Every structure is written in structure tokens, then in C-alpha cells.
Amino acid sequence: MKIRPSVWCALCIGALCQAQVANASCLLTGPAAIKGTYGWAVQGYNIQPAEPNTPKPPPTYLAIAGTYTFDGKGKVSRKFDISADGNIIENLTDAGTYTVNPDCTAIAKITAPQFIETIKITILQGGAILTFINATPTVVLAGQLIRQ
């Protein structure tokens, strides 16, 4: 099948327009692309690694709700409550840093009490909504952060 040049140009222009629309959600570059306080709530679990020659322990089921605050300069802080297998822990806080990539993704590194959490983020709707996964080994959490 042979594609006429005019059809080929229309296809190319359509692809360019789609690429620009996809990138339009990332209006700013660098840390300023994410600024302000975002609400979030997730459910998931933490998987404990097994010691050699022992049965693997069951996962800890988690429900977490709170806020992330991005300062627009590369610093992030969290305030949240957590339910771990039904045991409630309130008023937790931690902080870290974040970087924003040109492709509208970001990575936050949060210093938690026993480890550093890695949060992989996709910026949507000009930074109004952030989707994320917790990319820390043994932690299974994913959700959205919505700017308040």
C-alpha cells in the first residue's frame, strides 16, 4: 500500500499535535513543575523478606492518608496517618528531596525512619494531579496525589 504525501503529512502533523498535547501537562520544568500541598490516600502492603530456611511471613496490609508538600525548589515533606494490619499510627512526618525530568516524570527520595523510600511520579494536568508508585523494595503502594 502506497501512502500519498498529503496523507503522510497529515499523519505526521497529527502525531506532532498528540506529542504536544501529551507534553502540555508538564507546563514547567525542574522542581517548579510540582509545587504546593497534595492530598493522598492509598492501600497496599509491605512484604517482609524471609530469613534463610524460615517460612515467609505474611504481608502487612497498609492504608495511608495524608499530605505531600512540594516547595517548588526540590524539597518535599509528608504528614500522614497509617493503618498497618489495623494498628493505627497517627501524625507521622518525614521529608526528602525530589527532581523533575523533562518528560513530566519525577522521583522523590523520602527519608523514612528505617530506610529511604523512592517514589516515582508522573505529572498530569499541569501538576494538578500526580500519579505515583512507591518503588521501594518490599513496599507495594500506588495512587494519586491531588493538589489542594
C-alpha positions in Angstrom: 0.0 0.0 0.0 1.4 3.4 -1.0 0.6 6.4 1.1 0.2 9.7 -0.7 2.5 12.6 0.5 -0.6 14.7 1.6 -1.9 11.8 3.8 1.6 11.2 5.1 1.9 14.9 6.1 -1.5 14.8 7.8 -0.4 11.7 9.8 2.9 13.4 10.8 1.1 16.6 11.9 -1.4 14.6 13.9 1.4 12.7 15.7 3.2 16.0 16.4 0.0 17.5 17.8 -0.5 14.4 20.0 3.0 14.7 21.3 2.5 18.4 22.2 -0.8 17.6 24.0 0.9 14.8 25.9 3.7 17.2 27.0 1.3 20.1 27.7 0.6 18.6 31.2 4.1 19.5 32.2 3.9 23.3 31.9 7.1 24.0 33.9 10.4 22.2 34.0 12.5 21.4 37.0 11.3 21.3 40.6 8.9 24.2 40.0 6.7 21.8 38.0 5.4 20.5 41.3 4.6 23.0 44.0 2.1 23.1 46.8 0.3 20.6 49.1 -1.3 17.5 47.7 -3.8 15.1 49.4 -3.4 11.4 49.0 -4.7 8.1 50.3 -3.6 4.6 49.3 -3.9 1.0 50.2 -1.3 -1.7 49.7 1.1 -3.8 51.7 4.6 -4.3 52.9 6.3 -7.6 52.2 8.8 -8.8 54.8 11.7 -10.8 53.4 12.1 -14.3 54.8 15.2 -15.3 56.7 17.1 -18.2 55.2 15.4 -21.6 55.9 12.3 -19.9 57.5 8.8 -19.6 56.2 8.0 -16.2 54.6 6.0 -14.0 57.0 2.6 -12.7 55.8 2.5 -9.3 54.3 1.5 -6.3 56.4 -1.6 -4.6 54.9 -1.4 -0.8 54.8 -3.8 2.1 54.4 -2.3 5.5 54.5 -3.7 9.0 54.2 -2.2 12.4 54.4 -0.4 15.2 52.5 2.7 15.7 50.5 4.1 19.3 50.3 6.5 20.2 47.5 8.3 23.5 47.9 8.9 24.1 44.1 12.7 24.0 44.8 13.4 20.3 45.3 12.3 19.7 48.9 9.3 17.6 49.9 7.6 16.8 53.2 4.9 14.4 54.2 2.3 14.3 57.0 0.2 11.1 57.3 -1.6 8.5 59.3 -1.1 4.8 58.7 -3.1 1.7 59.5 -0.8 -1.3 59.5 -2.8 -4.5 59.9 -5.4 -2.4 61.7 -3.0 -0.8 64.1 -3.3 3.0 63.7 -0.2 5.2 63.9 -1.1 8.9 63.7 0.7 12.2 63.0 3.8 10.8 61.2 6.1 13.2 59.3 9.1 12.8 57.2 10.9 14.7 54.4 13.2 14.4 51.5 14.1 15.7 48.0 12.6 15.5 44.5 13.7 16.0 41.0 11.6 16.6 37.9 12.6 15.2 34.5 11.8 16.9 31.1 9.4 14.1 30.3 6.9 15.1 33.1 8.1 12.4 35.5 9.7 13.0 38.9 11.4 11.0 41.6 11.1 11.7 45.3 13.5 10.3 47.8 11.9 10.3 51.3 14.0 9.6 54.4 11.8 7.4 56.5 12.8 6.1 59.9 14.4 2.9 58.8 15.1 3.3 55.1 14.9 5.7 52.1 11.6 5.5 50.1 11.7 6.0 46.4 8.5 7.5 44.9 8.2 7.5 41.1 5.8 10.2 39.9 4.0 11.2 36.7 2.8 14.8 36.4 -0.6 15.3 34.9 -2.9 18.3 34.2 -0.2 20.9 34.7 0.8 19.5 38.1 -2.8 19.4 39.5 -2.7 15.6 39.7 0.3 13.3 40.3 0.2 9.6 39.9 2.8 7.6 41.7 4.2 4.2 42.7 6.3 3.5 45.7 9.4 1.9 44.1 10.9 0.9 47.4 11.7 -2.8 47.6 9.1 -4.7 49.7 6.5 -1.9 49.6 3.5 -2.2 47.2 1.7 1.1 47.1 0.3 3.2 44.2 -2.1 6.1 43.9 -2.7 9.7 43.1 -1.8 13.0 44.8 -4.3 15.8 44.2 -3.3 19.4 44.7 -5.4 21.1 47.4 
